[in-house]
Amino acid sequence: MRAAFSILALVIVAAIVLSLVKKQAAALKPPPAGASAASGALPNPKAVGQQVQSSIDDAARRAVEAASAATN
């Protein structure tokens, strides 16, 4: 009788673990092909790089102007 309860407990625990694994696996699946419209809204990496470089150049130019004004 004790062995039967132990086996039943193992079966219940195994069922719980398998259901949790199934939920996790479903969460890891990539979105369907129709959902790729959201990824189309992402900006072009090259354009973002150009904007960042432009901001860096502008900040460097302002730093040089501020340093020049401070020495005069």
C-alpha positions as semicolon CSV with decimal commas, in nm:
position;residue;x (nm);y (nm);z (nm)
1;M;0,000;0,000;0,000
2;R;0,283;0,235;0,090
3;A;0,457;0,158;-0,239
4;A;0,137;0,232;-0,431
5;F;0,111;0,576;-0,271
6;S;0,477;0,645;-0,349
7;I;0,425;0,554;-0,714
8;L;0,108;0,765;-0,727
9;A;0,298;1,060;-0,578
10;L;0,575;1,018;-0,837
11;V;0,319;1,010;-1,119
12;I;0,154;1,326;-0,990
13;V;0,488;1,508;-0,957
14;A;0,589;1,392;-1,306
15;A;0,261;1,523;-1,449
16;I;0,312;1,862;-1,283
17;V;0,671;1,887;-1,407
18;L;0,571;1,789;-1,761
19;S;0,292;2,047;-1,769
20;L;0,535;2,318;-1,653
21;V;0,788;2,213;-1,918
22;K;0,514;2,229;-2,181
23;K;0,422;2,584;-2,075
24;Q;0,788;2,692;-2,086
25;A;0,840;2,536;-2,428
26;A;0,533;2,715;-2,562
27;A;0,668;3,045;-2,431
28;L;1,001;2,990;-2,610
29;K;0,852;2,926;-2,953
30;P;0,912;3,204;-3,208
31;P;0,608;3,410;-3,306
32;P;0,410;3,301;-3,613
33;A;0,506;3,439;-3,954
34;G;0,211;3,678;-3,951
35;A;0,344;3,847;-3,639
36;S;0,659;3,960;-3,817
37;A;0,493;4,291;-3,904
38;A;0,609;4,427;-3,568
39;S;0,969;4,349;-3,655
40;G;0,928;4,549;-3,977
41;A;0,878;4,857;-3,761
42;L;1,236;4,834;-3,632
43;P;1,468;5,105;-3,761
44;N;1,743;5,036;-4,010
45;P;2,065;4,963;-3,816
46;K;2,272;5,162;-4,064
47;A;2,049;5,468;-4,019
48;V;2,071;5,436;-3,642
49;G;2,449;5,414;-3,664
50;Q;2,459;5,729;-3,875
51;Q;2,240;5,913;-3,622
52;V;2,465;5,804;-3,336
53;Q;2,777;5,908;-3,525
54;S;2,617;6,244;-3,608
55;S;2,534;6,299;-3,240
56;I;2,890;6,210;-3,138
57;D;3,038;6,445;-3,398
58;D;2,806;6,725;-3,286
59;A;2,898;6,673;-2,921
60;A;3,270;6,673;-3,009
61;R;3,229;6,995;-3,206
62;R;3,049;7,163;-2,915
63;A;3,318;7,041;-2,673
64;V;3,589;7,193;-2,892
65;E;3,397;7,520;-2,916
66;A;3,348;7,528;-2,536
67;A;3,716;7,456;-2,475
68;S;3,812;7,725;-2,724
69;A;3,579;7,977;-2,558
70;A;3,717;7,888;-2,214
71;T;4,077;7,955;-2,318
72;N;3,998;8,293;-2,476
